[in-house]
Amino acid sequence: MKRLPLSFLVGGAITALFVAAAILSRFWTPVDPTAINIPARLKPPGPGGLLGADHFGRDEASMIMAGAWTSLSIAFSGVFIGGVFGTALGTAAAALRGRFEAVVMRVNDVIFAFPPVLSALLLAAVLGGGPTTTITAIALFMVPVFARVTRGAALQIAARDYILAARMAGKSGLHITLEHVLPNIAAQIIVQFAIQTGLAILTEAGLSFLGLGVSPPTPSWGRMLAEAQTYLAAAPHMALAPGLAISLAVLGLNLLGDGLGAMTDPRRRSSR
């Protein structure tokens, strides 16, 4: 039995922990994450509160759990939408080639020039801040990322003998793409999805930090960091908890993506 990569095991465990916390927060948290308790204001971590309380007396542990749902749901939605459109464009560009490929890749270059934070600022000026703006900004940035990865992988597959045989057999480009190309590049798309979801969590946190993410009182790791700035000296735990949550979530997804890559890439498997 082949041994699973350590990065896959560690990354999968960290990611599973955050996903479980996010799902659990929809049904239960130690305390209502939006409940204000002024007597507990800036309370440090202790038996009464595992991670302490913030400047409104809200329980930090409960807010971290609820914030996990906010970050993961927005990041997943943005990457999924961008991944679907990017994969479709990348495979179409590889299949059709010619002028269509050139136009698609040039448009992707233009979109890729705008980082998600800048895209969100532009969208916020038109649509206003909120989760929809954040998801749209992340999705727009992910389209060229997945299009490039998919196109490159599809072009490698297109040179294989079985693809040439399928063409000789009279199969259409769409048939070949759906039956032969996509199944063979699915692993690379999944790896990219895991890695880009980590980047999307950072983006969501950054946008919430700037006030462009979800609106209060919905908990968000990025806004928790923003609110902690004023109280760093008196209550450093306010910044430590969301900062560690963001770092661990991104680390877990990156390790998971690296482990998946090691499992699906024959060259990396043989070098282990």
C-alpha positions, 0 to 999 in steps of 0.5 A: 500500500502506497504511503500518502504524502505528509503534506496531504495528511497534514493539510487535509487534517487542518482543512477538515478541522476548519470545514467542520468548525464552519459547518458546526457554527451553523448549528452551534457555537459556545456563545452567540457570536453576535451577543454583546456582553460589556462586563466581559469586554477585552477579557483575556483567554481563560476558563470562561472563554477559550480565546477571550472576548473582544471590545464588545464582550463578544466571545472570540472562539464563537466568532472564529467558528462563525467567521470560518463559515464566512471565509470558506463559503465566500472563498469556495463560491468565488473559486468555484465560479471562476474555476468553472468559467476559466476551465471552460475558456481554457479547454475551448481555447486549446480545442479551437486554437487560432483567433479564438485562443488569441482573443481569450488569452489576451482578455485573460491577460487584461483581467489578470492585471487587476488583483482581486482587491483592486477589482473589489474596489472598482466593483464596490464603487458600482455595486457597493461592498458585501459578499456578492462584491467579494465573490465576484472579485474573486471569481473574476481573478480566478477565471484567467488563473484556471484558463491558463492552467487548463489550456496548458494541460489540455494542449499537452493532452492534445498531443497524445496518440489516443487524441489523434486516434479519436480525431481520426475516428471522426469524433468532434472537438467537443466529444474529445474534450468531454471524453478524453481531455477533461478527465485527464486534466481533472486532477490538475484542476482539483489541485489548483482549486485547493491552492486558489481557495487558500488565496481566496481566503486571504483575499476575503480577509483583506477585503473585510479588513478594508470594510468591503466584505460582509457587513456587521454583525456577521463575523469575519476574520478580516474585520476581526483583525481590523477591529483589533488594531486599536486594542493591540496593547490592551488585548493582543488576543483579539488579533492573535485568534483571527490571525492564526485562523487565517494563517492555518486555513491558508497553510492547510489548503496549500499543503493539501494542494501540494499533497494532491499534486504529489499524488497525481503527478507521476514525476513527483511520485517517482522522486519521493 
